[in-house]
Amino acid sequence: MDAGYFLKKRTNFIRFYYNTAIPAFVEVRRCIEDELPPYDDPPWSNDGEPAYLDEWMDTAAAEQVQGLACVSLLSDSLKLYFLTLQERVVRFRFQNERTAFKNGFLAPNLQVLGEILELDWAECPADLGIIEQIILARNRGQHRTDLTSLEVVHDGKTLKKYPAPFFASESELKDWPREEGSLSWFLMPRLKVSKENLFEALEQVEALVDWLDSKIYAP
């Protein structure tokens, strides 16, 4: 079975899904800003807030929810790719899967594949740090802790390992002091999925898969 082929069908779908969905939110924002229908007749209000502010803010939140959905699908696709290698391609087992995966599925799979295929991971062209952060971002997005907001912030554990996380706003990171124990650790930077970092993450996963395929199917 060509696991890499099916993984790439998923990454191509994620690109299509993102590129198709996001313009709808951008168009709503444009209509609000340009006062176009159906946002050309705002209701009367004396609170001083711009008309349709909630709807405008919802478009930004929707983009992030969409981005996180894509990251989640990418993480799950990578997990299924490794499972397929385990069960149908390379064929290997973990003695105790629960123990092996207690800190995530990436490291144990890389370790076992490295041993079986005699890999030097220093030669891998993919950025494994970015790939790990895909999984961390998925986990953070799926286990939210704040009912009052759709935003997701990075947790302290991730920031200790990745002080400049891949899924974050550069401007926000620039303004965020990194002294542990300071107030900044209670004001964690947000987990931000942009088109640029999402598509870079997709490319890194594909680079990993291409490299593994070249080793698995080497003559």
Phi, psi and omega in degrees: 000135180270086183296324180298323179299314182286329174298317182289331172299323179289317180295323176294324177295320180299318177299313179299315182299313180294311183295334180276324185278317187300318180304333179296320179288322178297321181293320176300315180298319179297317180296322178294312183294326181264004178056049179259156179304141004268022183250031183256002181222072186294145177292155179294141178204145178244020183273356177082356180277147177300150179297142177060031180297318180299317180295321179297316179293328178296328180294321178293318178296321181296323178298319180289321176298318178296316180298317179294325176298321178292319177297319179297316178295323178294315178299314180295325178295319178296320178297317178293326177299312179296321179297322178294319175300318182296316190266333191231347185243286180283323179066094176213166181225154170260138180300315179222098186297322180297317179291318182298324186261015185296334178248022178114165185267344187290303186302313180296323178293318178296320181296311182294316179297323178298321179289315183292316185266000181055056184268146168254104186295342176294339179273350183292127182285346181280149175275103184291336175295317177296319182295320176296323181290336172301314182291318179296320179294319177300313181297319180294318180292330182275345183235066181288157184235359187233112179291335189278352184215147174272353179285153177238134178249155177290150177265163183300323181298316179294319183291333176292322180279322180233083183299336175241077187299149183294318180267080180199162177277130180300319181294323180290320177295323181298324183268001185260110177296146186252012180288118181295138181094348178277174180300335183301333181284350174261354179236064185296147175297149181287151173277110186241124178254112175257168176300321184295311183284331175296312182291327174295319177299318177300318180294323180293320177296316179295323178296320177298314182294317178300317182293316178296319178299321180295332179275320181296318186257019178297138181294000000 
